[in-house]
Amino acid sequence: MPASNRTTVYLDAPLHRALRLKSAETDASVSELINAAVRQSLAEDADDLAAFRDRAKEPRLSFESVVRDLKKRGKL
């Protein structure tokens, strides 16, 4: 198991209660559940950043040109 650091996290009471219940039902510690949630969130961020990089060279549309086009086509 990798080294771990201790930190203090303040949770809203209903979230803390739900987390404790999930911990009891899944036999996973609160720390394990929090670590998994943070890992998942960071992985989603990494996916988003990769998508931004992949689309960086796509042409950009200005808001004004989109609105103008919608009006011209009778959509607004």
PDB file with SEQRES, HELIX, SHEET and CRYST1 records, atoms N, CA, C and O in Angstrom:
SEQRES   1 A   76  MET PRO ALA SER ASN ARG THR THR VAL TYR LEU ASP ALA          
SEQRES   2 A   76  PRO LEU HIS ARG ALA LEU ARG LEU LYS SER ALA GLU THR          
SEQRES   3 A   76  ASP ALA SER VAL SER GLU LEU ILE ASN ALA ALA VAL ARG          
SEQRES   4 A   76  GLN SER LEU ALA GLU ASP ALA ASP ASP LEU ALA ALA PHE          
SEQRES   5 A   76  ARG ASP ARG ALA LYS GLU PRO ARG LEU SER PHE GLU SER          
SEQRES   6 A   76  VAL VAL ARG ASP LEU LYS LYS ARG GLY LYS LEU                  
HELIX    1 AA1 ALA A   13  THR A   26  1                                  14    
HELIX    2 AA2 VAL A   30  ASP A   54  1                                  25    
HELIX    3 AA3 PHE A   63  LYS A   72  1                                  10    
CRYST1    1.000    1.000    1.000  90.00  90.00  90.00 P 1           1          
ATOM      1  N   MET A   1       0.855  -1.176   0.000  1.00  0.00           N  
ATOM      2  CA  MET A   1       0.000   0.000   0.000  1.00  0.00           C  
ATOM      3  C   MET A   1       0.900   1.239   0.000  1.00  0.00           C  
ATOM      4  O   MET A   1       1.854   1.315   0.774  1.00  0.00           O  
ATOM      5  N   PRO A   2       0.590   2.221  -0.883  1.00  0.00           N  
ATOM      6  CA  PRO A   2       1.409   3.429  -0.926  1.00  0.00           C  
ATOM      7  C   PRO A   2       1.284   4.226   0.366  1.00  0.00           C  
ATOM      8  O   PRO A   2       0.309   4.099   1.106  1.00  0.00           O  
ATOM      9  N   ALA A   3       2.298   5.052   0.617  1.00  0.00           N  
ATOM     10  CA  ALA A   3       2.252   5.905   1.804  1.00  0.00           C  
ATOM     11  C   ALA A   3       1.026   6.799   1.747  1.00  0.00           C  
ATOM     12  O   ALA A   3       0.577   7.181   0.666  1.00  0.00           O  
ATOM     13  N   SER A   4       0.497   7.126   2.892  1.00  0.00           N  
ATOM     14  CA  SER A   4      -0.684   7.982   2.926  1.00  0.00           C  
ATOM     15  C   SER A   4      -0.416   9.165   3.849  1.00  0.00           C  
ATOM     16  O   SER A   4       0.419   9.102   4.750  1.00  0.00           O  
ATOM     17  N   ASN A   5      -1.136  10.221   3.601  1.00  0.00           N  
ATOM     18  CA  ASN A   5      -1.057  11.427   4.413  1.00  0.00           C  
ATOM     19  C   ASN A   5      -2.381  11.642   5.118  1.00  0.00           C  
ATOM     20  O   ASN A   5      -3.448  11.318   4.598  1.00  0.00           O  
ATOM     21  N   ARG A   6      -2.285  12.183   6.284  1.00  0.00           N  
ATOM     22  CA  ARG A   6      -3.494  12.478   7.055  1.00  0.00           C  
ATOM     23  C   ARG A   6      -3.937  13.901   6.746  1.00  0.00           C  
ATOM     24  O   ARG A   6      -3.111  14.808   6.635  1.00  0.00           O  
ATOM     25  N   THR A   7      -5.229  14.088   6.610  1.00  0.00           N  
ATOM     26  CA  THR A   7      -5.782  15.422   6.372  1.00  0.00           C  
ATOM     27  C   THR A   7      -7.129  15.532   7.066  1.00  0.00           C  
ATOM     28  O   THR A   7      -7.742  14.525   7.419  1.00  0.00           O  
ATOM     29  N   THR A   8      -7.571  16.734   7.252  1.00  0.00           N  
ATOM     30  CA  THR A   8      -8.887  16.974   7.837  1.00  0.00           C  
ATOM     31  C   THR A   8      -9.811  17.467   6.743  1.00  0.00           C  
ATOM     32  O   THR A   8      -9.490  18.409   6.018  1.00  0.00           O  
ATOM     33  N   VAL A   9     -10.960  16.823   6.631  1.00  0.00           N  
ATOM     34  CA  VAL A   9     -11.956  17.204   5.634  1.00  0.00           C  
ATOM     35  C   VAL A   9     -13.269  17.433   6.374  1.00  0.00           C  
ATOM     36  O   VAL A   9     -13.695  16.599   7.173  1.00  0.00           O  
ATOM     37  N   TYR A  10     -13.900  18.564   6.105  1.00  0.00           N  
ATOM     38  CA  TYR A  10     -15.190  18.863   6.716  1.00  0.00           C  
ATOM     39  C   TYR A  10     -16.284  18.553   5.706  1.00  0.00           C  
ATOM     40  O   TYR A  10     -16.314  19.119   4.614  1.00  0.00           O  
ATOM     41  N   LEU A  11     -17.177  17.653   6.080  1.00  0.00           N  
ATOM     42  CA  LEU A  11     -18.281  17.239   5.211  1.00  0.00           C  
ATOM     43  C   LEU A  11     -19.596  17.753   5.769  1.00  0.00           C  
ATOM     44  O   LEU A  11     -19.761  17.874   6.983  1.00  0.00           O  
ATOM     45  N   ASP A  12     -20.518  18.051   4.891  1.00  0.00           N  
ATOM     46  CA  ASP A  12     -21.871  18.366   5.338  1.00  0.00           C  
ATOM     47  C   ASP A  12     -22.411  17.151   6.086  1.00  0.00           C  
ATOM     48  O   ASP A  12     -22.122  16.011   5.723  1.00  0.00           O  
ATOM     49  N   ALA A  13     -23.186  17.400   7.119  1.00  0.00           N  
ATOM     50  CA  ALA A  13     -23.684  16.318   7.975  1.00  0.00           C  
ATOM     51  C   ALA A  13     -24.388  15.204   7.191  1.00  0.00           C  
ATOM     52  O   ALA A  13     -24.111  14.030   7.435  1.00  0.00           O  
ATOM     53  N   PRO A  14     -25.296  15.536   6.250  1.00  0.00           N  
ATOM     54  CA  PRO A  14     -25.954  14.453   5.510  1.00  0.00           C  
ATOM     55  C   PRO A  14     -24.973  13.632   4.664  1.00  0.00           C  
ATOM     56  O   PRO A  14     -25.136  12.419   4.529  1.00  0.00           O  
ATOM     57  N   LEU A  15     -23.957  14.288   4.096  1.00  0.00           N  
ATOM     58  CA  LEU A  15     -22.958  13.551   3.315  1.00  0.00           C  
ATOM     59  C   LEU A  15     -22.148  12.628   4.223  1.00  0.00           C  
ATOM     60  O   LEU A  15     -21.870  11.483   3.866  1.00  0.00           O  
ATOM     61  N   HIS A  16     -21.779  13.126   5.381  1.00  0.00           N  
ATOM     62  CA  HIS A  16     -21.014  12.298   6.320  1.00  0.00           C  
ATOM     63  C   HIS A  16     -21.811  11.082   6.759  1.00  0.00           C  
ATOM     64  O   HIS A  16     -21.284   9.973   6.836  1.00  0.00           O  
ATOM     65  N   ARG A  17     -23.082  11.304   7.043  1.00  0.00           N  
ATOM     66  CA  ARG A  17     -23.960  10.197   7.448  1.00  0.00           C  
ATOM     67  C   ARG A  17     -24.060   9.159   6.338  1.00  0.00           C  
ATOM     68  O   ARG A  17     -23.962   7.959   6.592  1.00  0.00           O  
ATOM     69  N   ALA A  18     -24.257   9.626   5.100  1.00  0.00           N  
ATOM     70  CA  ALA A  18     -24.357   8.705   3.961  1.00  0.00           C  
ATOM     71  C   ALA A  18     -23.046   7.953   3.746  1.00  0.00           C  
ATOM     72  O   ALA A  18     -23.049   6.762   3.436  1.00  0.00           O  
ATOM     73  N   LEU A  19     -21.944   8.645   3.911  1.00  0.00           N  
ATOM     74  CA  LEU A  19     -20.637   8.015   3.739  1.00  0.00           C  
ATOM     75  C   LEU A  19     -20.399   6.941   4.794  1.00  0.00           C  
ATOM     76  O   LEU A  19     -19.891   5.863   4.484  1.00  0.00           O  
ATOM     77  N   ARG A  20     -20.767   7.233   6.037  1.00  0.00           N  
ATOM     78  CA  ARG A  20     -20.617   6.222   7.101  1.00  0.00           C  
ATOM     79  C   ARG A  20     -21.499   5.007   6.829  1.00  0.00           C  
ATOM     80  O   ARG A  20     -21.076   3.871   7.046  1.00  0.00           O  
ATOM     81  N   LEU A  21     -22.727   5.243   6.351  1.00  0.00           N  
ATOM     82  CA  LEU A  21     -23.617   4.119   6.027  1.00  0.00           C  
ATOM     83  C   LEU A  21     -23.060   3.286   4.889  1.00  0.00           C  
ATOM     84  O   LEU A  21     -23.084   2.056   4.943  1.00  0.00           O  
ATOM     85  N   LYS A  22     -22.554   3.957   3.848  1.00  0.00           N  
ATOM     86  CA  LYS A  22     -21.967   3.221   2.718  1.00  0.00           C  
ATOM     87  C   LYS A  22     -20.752   2.436   3.181  1.00  0.00           C  
ATOM     88  O   LYS A  22     -20.539   1.306   2.742  1.00  0.00           O  
ATOM     89  N   SER A  23     -19.963   3.016   4.053  1.00  0.00           N  
ATOM     90  CA  SER A  23     -18.796   2.328   4.589  1.00  0.00           C  
ATOM     91  C   SER A  23     -19.209   1.048   5.319  1.00  0.00           C  
ATOM     92  O   SER A  23     -18.599  -0.006   5.141  1.00  0.00           O  
ATOM     93  N   ALA A  24     -20.238   1.155   6.127  1.00  0.00           N  
ATOM     94  CA  ALA A  24     -20.711  -0.014   6.881  1.00  0.00           C  
ATOM     95  C   ALA A  24     -21.270  -1.090   5.955  1.00  0.00           C  
ATOM     96  O   ALA A  24     -21.073  -2.282   6.193  1.00  0.00           O  
ATOM     97  N   GLU A  25     -21.962  -0.672   4.905  1.00  0.00           N  
ATOM     98  CA  GLU A  25     -22.589  -1.637   4.000  1.00  0.00           C  
ATOM     99  C   GLU A  25     -21.592  -2.294   3.051  1.00  0.00           C  
ATOM    100  O   GLU A  25     -21.811  -3.421   2.608  1.00  0.00           O  
ATOM    101  N   THR A  26     -20.517  -1.613   2.741  1.00  0.00           N  
ATOM    102  CA  THR A  26     -19.563  -2.136   1.749  1.00  0.00           C  
ATOM    103  C   THR A  26     -18.291  -2.696   2.365  1.00  0.00           C  
ATOM    104  O   THR A  26     -17.442  -3.230   1.651  1.00  0.00           O  
ATOM    105  N   ASP A  27     -18.147  -2.581   3.685  1.00  0.00           N  
ATOM    106  CA  ASP A  27     -16.923  -2.992   4.382  1.00  0.00           C  
ATOM    107  C   ASP A  27     -15.686  -2.265   3.866  1.00  0.00           C  
ATOM    108  O   ASP A  27     -14.569  -2.767   3.994  1.00  0.00           O  
ATOM    109  N   ALA A  28     -15.884  -1.084   3.283  1.00  0.00           N  
ATOM    110  CA  ALA A  28     -14.768  -0.225   2.886  1.00  0.00           C  
ATOM    111  C   ALA A  28     -14.697   0.910   3.898  1.00  0.00           C  
ATOM    112  O   ALA A  28     -15.725   1.412   4.353  1.00  0.00           O  
ATOM    113  N   SER A  29     -13.493   1.306   4.244  1.00  0.00           N  
ATOM    114  CA  SER A  29     -13.366   2.399   5.213  1.00  0.00           C  
ATOM    115  C   SER A  29     -13.790   3.714   4.570  1.00  0.00           C  
ATOM    116  O   SER A  29     -13.831   3.842   3.347  1.00  0.00           O  
ATOM    117  N   VAL A  30     -14.104   4.682   5.419  1.00  0.00           N  
ATOM    118  CA  VAL A  30     -14.445   6.019   4.932  1.00  0.00           C  
ATOM    119  C   VAL A  30     -13.283   6.555   4.106  1.00  0.00           C  
ATOM    120  O   VAL A  30     -13.499   7.150   3.051  1.00  0.00           O  
ATOM    121  N   SER A  31     -12.062   6.354   4.569  1.00  0.00           N  
ATOM    122  CA  SER A  31     -10.878   6.804   3.819  1.00  0.00           C  
ATOM    123  C   SER A  31     -10.804   6.150   2.447  1.00  0.00           C  
ATOM    124  O   SER A  31     -10.495   6.820   1.461  1.00  0.00           O  
ATOM    125  N   GLU A  32     -11.080   4.862   2.368  1.00  0.00           N  
ATOM    126  CA  GLU A  32     -11.057   4.164   1.076  1.00  0.00           C  
ATOM    127  C   GLU A  32     -12.105   4.737   0.126  1.00  0.00           C  
ATOM    128  O   GLU A  32     -11.843   4.919  -1.063  1.00  0.00           O  
ATOM    129  N   LEU A  33     -13.284   5.018   0.658  1.00  0.00           N  
ATOM    130  CA  LEU A  33     -14.348   5.577  -0.177  1.00  0.00           C  
ATOM    131  C   LEU A  33     -13.984   6.979  -0.665  1.00  0.00           C  
ATOM    132  O   LEU A  33     -14.225   7.313  -1.825  1.00  0.00           O  
ATOM    133  N   ILE A  34     -13.411   7.792   0.207  1.00  0.00           N  
ATOM    134  CA  ILE A  34     -13.015   9.144  -0.186  1.00  0.00           C  
ATOM    135  C   ILE A  34     -11.889   9.089  -1.206  1.00  0.00           C  
ATOM    136  O   ILE A  34     -11.921   9.815  -2.199  1.00  0.00           O  
ATOM    137  N   ASN A  35     -10.886   8.230  -0.973  1.00  0.00           N  
ATOM    138  CA  ASN A  35      -9.797   8.082  -1.942  1.00  0.00           C  
ATOM    139  C   ASN A  35     -10.320   7.660  -3.306  1.00  0.00           C  
ATOM    140  O   ASN A  35      -9.871   8.182  -4.327  1.00  0.00           O  
ATOM    141  N   ALA A  36     -11.261   6.726  -3.341  1.00  0.00           N  
ATOM    142  CA  ALA A  36     -11.823   6.268  -4.615  1.00  0.00           C  
ATOM    143  C   ALA A  36     -12.566   7.402  -5.319  1.00  0.00           C  
ATOM    144  O   ALA A  36     -12.459   7.555  -6.536  1.00  0.00           O  
ATOM    145  N   ALA A  37     -13.314   8.193  -4.558  1.00  0.00           N  
ATOM    146  CA  ALA A  37     -14.063   9.310  -5.150  1.00  0.00           C  
ATOM    147  C   ALA A  37     -13.117  10.364  -5.710  1.00  0.00           C  
ATOM    148  O   ALA A  37     -13.354  10.900  -6.793  1.00  0.00           O  
ATOM    149  N   VAL A  38     -12.047  10.663  -4.979  1.00  0.00           N  
ATOM    150  CA  VAL A  38     -11.079  11.657  -5.457  1.00  0.00           C  
ATOM    151  C   VAL A  38     -10.370  11.132  -6.697  1.00  0.00           C  
ATOM    152  O   VAL A  38     -10.182  11.878  -7.658  1.00  0.00           O  
ATOM    153  N   ARG A  39      -9.970   9.853  -6.695  1.00  0.00           N  
ATOM    154  CA  ARG A  39      -9.336   9.256  -7.882  1.00  0.00           C  
ATOM    155  C   ARG A  39     -10.249   9.365  -9.099  1.00  0.00           C  
ATOM    156  O   ARG A  39      -9.804   9.740 -10.184  1.00  0.00           O  
ATOM    157  N   GLN A  40     -11.528   9.037  -8.914  1.00  0.00           N  
ATOM    158  CA  GLN A  40     -12.482   9.095 -10.023  1.00  0.00           C  
ATOM    159  C   GLN A  40     -12.627  10.525 -10.538  1.00  0.00           C  
ATOM    160  O   GLN A  40     -12.662  10.743 -11.749  1.00  0.00           O  
ATOM    161  N   SER A  41     -12.712  11.485  -9.645  1.00  0.00           N  
ATOM    162  CA  SER A  41     -12.847  12.879 -10.042  1.00  0.00           C  
ATOM    163  C   SER A  41     -11.622  13.350 -10.815  1.00  0.00           C  
ATOM    164  O   SER A  41     -11.754  14.027 -11.834  1.00  0.00           O  
ATOM    165  N   LEU A  42     -10.428  12.998 -10.336  1.00  0.00           N  
ATOM    166  CA  LEU A  42      -9.208  13.400 -11.025  1.00  0.00           C  
ATOM    167  C   LEU A  42      -9.082  12.707 -12.385  1.00  0.00           C  
ATOM    168  O   LEU A  42      -8.581  13.300 -13.341  1.00  0.00           O  
ATOM    169  N   ALA A  43      -9.535  11.457 -12.471  1.00  0.00           N  
ATOM    170  CA  ALA A  43      -9.500  10.750 -13.756  1.00  0.00           C  
ATOM    171  C   ALA A  43     -10.438  11.423 -14.759  1.00  0.00           C  
ATOM    172  O   ALA A  43     -10.109  11.532 -15.941  1.00  0.00           O  
ATOM    173  N   GLU A  44     -11.602  11.874 -14.291  1.00  0.00           N  
ATOM    174  CA  GLU A  44     -12.530  12.595 -15.168  1.00  0.00           C  
ATOM    175  C   GLU A  44     -11.913  13.911 -15.633  1.00  0.00           C  
ATOM    176  O   GLU A  44     -12.069  14.301 -16.791  1.00  0.00           O  
ATOM    177  N   ASP A  45     -11.209  14.596 -14.723  1.00  0.00           N  
ATOM    178  CA  ASP A  45     -10.514  15.837 -15.107  1.00  0.00           C  
ATOM    179  C   ASP A  45      -9.465  15.547 -16.179  1.00  0.00           C  
ATOM    180  O   ASP A  45      -9.342  16.298 -17.147  1.00  0.00           O  
ATOM    181  N   ALA A  46      -8.711  14.464 -16.010  1.00  0.00           N  
ATOM    182  CA  ALA A  46      -7.681  14.100 -16.993  1.00  0.00           C  
ATOM    183  C   ALA A  46      -8.320  13.803 -18.347  1.00  0.00           C  
ATOM    184  O   ALA A  46      -7.773  14.182 -19.383  1.00  0.00           O  
ATOM    185  N   ASP A  47      -9.466  13.132 -18.350  1.00  0.00           N  
ATOM    186  CA  ASP A  47     -10.182  12.855 -19.602  1.00  0.00           C  
ATOM    187  C   ASP A  47     -10.627  14.157 -20.267  1.00  0.00           C  
ATOM    188  O   ASP A  47     -10.503  14.319 -21.481  1.00  0.00           O  
ATOM    189  N   ASP A  48     -11.151  15.089 -19.451  1.00  0.00           N  
ATOM    190  CA  ASP A  48     -11.580  16.388 -19.994  1.00  0.00           C  
ATOM    191  C   ASP A  48     -10.407  17.139 -20.605  1.00  0.00           C  
ATOM    192  O   ASP A  48     -10.528  17.696 -21.697  1.00  0.00           O  
ATOM    193  N   LEU A  49      -9.272  17.159 -19.912  1.00  0.00           N  
ATOM    194  CA  LEU A  49      -8.100  17.856 -20.430  1.00  0.00           C  
ATOM    195  C   LEU A  49      -7.614  17.231 -21.734  1.00  0.00           C  
ATOM    196  O   LEU A  49      -7.198  17.940 -22.650  1.00  0.00           O  
ATOM    197  N   ALA A  50      -7.667  15.906 -21.814  1.00  0.00           N  
ATOM    198  CA  ALA A  50      -7.271  15.226 -23.052  1.00  0.00           C  
ATOM    199  C   ALA A  50      -8.208  15.608 -24.188  1.00  0.00           C  
ATOM    200  O   ALA A  50      -7.763  15.824 -25.315  1.00  0.00           O  
ATOM    201  N   ALA A  51      -9.497  15.694 -23.900  1.00  0.00           N  
ATOM    202  CA  ALA A  51     -10.463  16.081 -24.936  1.00  0.00           C  
ATOM    203  C   ALA A  51     -10.203  17.509 -25.397  1.00  0.00           C  
ATOM    204  O   ALA A  51     -10.293  17.797 -26.590  1.00  0.00           O  
ATOM    205  N   PHE A  52      -9.884  18.401 -24.474  1.00  0.00           N  
ATOM    206  CA  PHE A  52      -9.561  19.782 -24.858  1.00  0.00           C  
ATOM    207  C   PHE A  52      -8.342  19.808 -25.759  1.00  0.00           C  
ATOM    208  O   PHE A  52      -8.326  20.522 -26.761  1.00  0.00           O  
ATOM    209  N   ARG A  53      -7.305  19.026 -25.410  1.00  0.00           N  
ATOM    210  CA  ARG A  53      -6.092  18.969 -26.241  1.00  0.00           C  
ATOM    211  C   ARG A  53      -6.423  18.434 -27.630  1.00  0.00           C  
ATOM    212  O   ARG A  53      -5.946  18.960 -28.635  1.00  0.00           O  
ATOM    213  N   ASP A  54      -7.241  17.388 -27.677  1.00  0.00           N  
ATOM    214  CA  ASP A  54      -7.596  16.775 -28.970  1.00  0.00           C  
ATOM    215  C   ASP A  54      -8.365  17.742 -29.861  1.00  0.00           C  
ATOM    216  O   ASP A  54      -8.266  17.671 -31.086  1.00  0.00           O  
ATOM    217  N   ARG A  55      -9.128  18.639 -29.256  1.00  0.00           N  
ATOM    218  CA  ARG A  55      -9.972  19.546 -30.033  1.00  0.00           C  
ATOM    219  C   ARG A  55      -9.375  20.946 -30.185  1.00  0.00           C  
ATOM    220  O   ARG A  55     -10.022  21.840 -30.731  1.00  0.00           O  
ATOM    221  N   ALA A  56      -8.152  21.137 -29.707  1.00  0.00           N  
ATOM    222  CA  ALA A  56      -7.539  22.466 -29.685  1.00  0.00           C  
ATOM    223  C   ALA A  56      -7.414  23.085 -31.071  1.00  0.00           C  
ATOM    224  O   ALA A  56      -7.466  24.308 -31.203  1.00  0.00           O  
ATOM    225  N   LYS A  57      -7.250  22.270 -32.103  1.00  0.00           N  
ATOM    226  CA  LYS A  57      -7.038  22.809 -33.451  1.00  0.00           C  
ATOM    227  C   LYS A  57      -8.324  22.932 -34.257  1.00  0.00           C  
ATOM    228  O   LYS A  57      -8.295  23.338 -35.419  1.00  0.00           O  
ATOM    229  N   GLU A  58      -9.442  22.586 -33.650  1.00  0.00           N  
ATOM    230  CA  GLU A  58     -10.712  22.738 -34.360  1.00  0.00           C  
ATOM    231  C   GLU A  58     -11.035  24.220 -34.516  1.00  0.00           C  
ATOM    232  O   GLU A  58     -10.679  25.032 -33.662  1.00  0.00           O  
ATOM    233  N   PRO A  59     -11.707  24.566 -35.607  1.00  0.00           N  
ATOM    234  CA  PRO A  59     -12.066  25.981 -35.773  1.00  0.00           C  
ATOM    235  C   PRO A  59     -13.029  26.420 -34.669  1.00  0.00           C  
ATOM    236  O   PRO A  59     -13.852  25.638 -34.193  1.00  0.00           O  
ATOM    237  N   ARG A  60     -12.905  27.673 -34.279  1.00  0.00           N  
ATOM    238  CA  ARG A  60     -13.768  28.214 -33.222  1.00  0.00           C  
ATOM    239  C   ARG A  60     -14.852  29.077 -33.834  1.00  0.00           C  
ATOM    240  O   ARG A  60     -14.636  29.773 -34.826  1.00  0.00           O  
ATOM    241  N   LEU A  61     -16.017  29.019 -33.223  1.00  0.00           N  
ATOM    242  CA  LEU A  61     -17.144  29.851 -33.641  1.00  0.00           C  
ATOM    243  C   LEU A  61     -17.396  30.898 -32.579  1.00  0.00           C  
ATOM    244  O   LEU A  61     -17.411  30.594 -31.386  1.00  0.00           O  
ATOM    245  N   SER A  62     -17.591  32.110 -33.004  1.00  0.00           N  
ATOM    246  CA  SER A  62     -17.933  33.139 -32.026  1.00  0.00           C  
ATOM    247  C   SER A  62     -19.422  33.030 -31.691  1.00  0.00           C  
ATOM    248  O   SER A  62     -20.223  32.559 -32.499  1.00  0.00           O  
ATOM    249  N   PHE A  63     -19.762  33.460 -30.520  1.00  0.00           N  
ATOM    250  CA  PHE A  63     -21.157  33.460 -30.093  1.00  0.00           C  
ATOM    251  C   PHE A  63     -22.001  34.303 -31.043  1.00  0.00           C  
ATOM    252  O   PHE A  63     -23.112  33.928 -31.417  1.00  0.00           O  
ATOM    253  N   GLU A  64     -21.445  35.449 -31.422  1.00  0.00           N  
ATOM    254  CA  GLU A  64     -22.179  36.351 -32.313  1.00  0.00           C  
ATOM    255  C   GLU A  64     -22.492  35.693 -33.647  1.00  0.00           C  
ATOM    256  O   GLU A  64     -23.596  35.844 -34.171  1.00  0.00           O  
ATOM    257  N   SER A  65     -21.529  34.965 -34.201  1.00  0.00           N  
ATOM    258  CA  SER A  65     -21.771  34.334 -35.501  1.00  0.00           C  
ATOM    259  C   SER A  65     -22.805  33.211 -35.396  1.00  0.00           C  
ATOM    260  O   SER A  65     -23.574  32.990 -36.331  1.00  0.00           O  
ATOM    261  N   VAL A  66     -22.827  32.520 -34.295  1.00  0.00           N  
ATOM    262  CA  VAL A  66     -23.820  31.455 -34.097  1.00  0.00           C  
ATOM    263  C   VAL A  66     -25.210  32.064 -33.994  1.00  0.00           C  
ATOM    264  O   VAL A  66     -26.151  31.572 -34.616  1.00  0.00           O  
ATOM    265  N   VAL A  67     -25.346  33.138 -33.209  1.00  0.00           N  
ATOM    266  CA  VAL A  67     -26.644  33.801 -33.060  1.00  0.00           C  
ATOM    267  C   VAL A  67     -27.095  34.370 -34.403  1.00  0.00           C  
ATOM    268  O   VAL A  67     -28.261  34.236 -34.775  1.00  0.00           O  
ATOM    269  N   ARG A  68     -26.188  34.994 -35.119  1.00  0.00           N  
ATOM    270  CA  ARG A  68     -26.512  35.561 -36.435  1.00  0.00           C  
ATOM    271  C   ARG A  68     -27.002  34.459 -37.388  1.00  0.00           C  
ATOM    272  O   ARG A  68     -27.974  34.647 -38.119  1.00  0.00           O  
ATOM    273  N   ASP A  69     -26.317  33.312 -37.369  1.00  0.00           N  
ATOM    274  CA  ASP A  69     -26.721  32.197 -38.232  1.00  0.00           C  
ATOM    275  C   ASP A  69     -28.085  31.654 -37.835  1.00  0.00           C  
ATOM    276  O   ASP A  69     -28.901  31.347 -38.704  1.00  0.00           O  
ATOM    277  N   LEU A  70     -28.346  31.532 -36.542  1.00  0.00           N  
ATOM    278  CA  LEU A  70     -29.653  31.052 -36.085  1.00  0.00           C  
ATOM    279  C   LEU A  70     -30.767  31.994 -36.521  1.00  0.00           C  
ATOM    280  O   LEU A  70     -31.835  31.550 -36.943  1.00  0.00           O  
ATOM    281  N   LYS A  71     -30.515  33.295 -36.416  1.00  0.00           N  
ATOM    282  CA  LYS A  71     -31.524  34.270 -36.868  1.00  0.00           C  
ATOM    283  C   LYS A  71     -31.739  34.151 -38.362  1.00  0.00           C  
ATOM    284  O   LYS A  71     -32.879  34.160 -38.828  1.00  0.00           O  
ATOM    285  N   LYS A  72     -30.654  34.037 -39.122  1.00  0.00           N  
ATOM    286  CA  LYS A  72     -30.755  33.955 -40.579  1.00  0.00           C  
ATOM    287  C   LYS A  72     -31.566  32.718 -41.007  1.00  0.00           C  
ATOM    288  O   LYS A  72     -32.284  32.757 -42.006  1.00  0.00           O  
ATOM    289  N   ARG A  73     -31.443  31.631 -40.246  1.00  0.00           N  
ATOM    290  CA  ARG A  73     -32.162  30.399 -40.588  1.00  0.00           C  
ATOM    291  C   ARG A  73     -33.529  30.340 -39.942  1.00  0.00           C  
ATOM    292  O   ARG A  73     -34.214  29.323 -40.054  1.00  0.00           O  
ATOM    293  N   GLY A  74     -33.949  31.406 -39.266  1.00  0.00           N  
ATOM    294  CA  GLY A  74     -35.289  31.466 -38.689  1.00  0.00           C  
ATOM    295  C   GLY A  74     -35.458  30.648 -37.425  1.00  0.00           C  
ATOM    296  O   GLY A  74     -36.581  30.318 -37.044  1.00  0.00           O  
ATOM    297  N   LYS A  75     -34.372  30.324 -36.781  1.00  0.00           N  
ATOM    298  CA  LYS A  75     -34.447  29.522 -35.559  1.00  0.00           C  
ATOM    299  C   LYS A  75     -34.620  30.389 -34.319  1.00  0.00           C  
ATOM    300  O   LYS A  75     -34.983  29.893 -33.252  1.00  0.00           O  
ATOM    301  N   LEU A  76     -34.358  31.688 -34.464  1.00  0.00           N  
ATOM    302  CA  LEU A  76     -34.571  32.613 -33.338  1.00  0.00           C  
ATOM    303  C   LEU A  76     -35.581  33.663 -33.730  1.00  0.00           C  
ATOM    304  O   LEU A  76     -35.904  34.539 -32.928  1.00  0.00           O  
TER     305      LEU A  76                                                      
END                                                                             
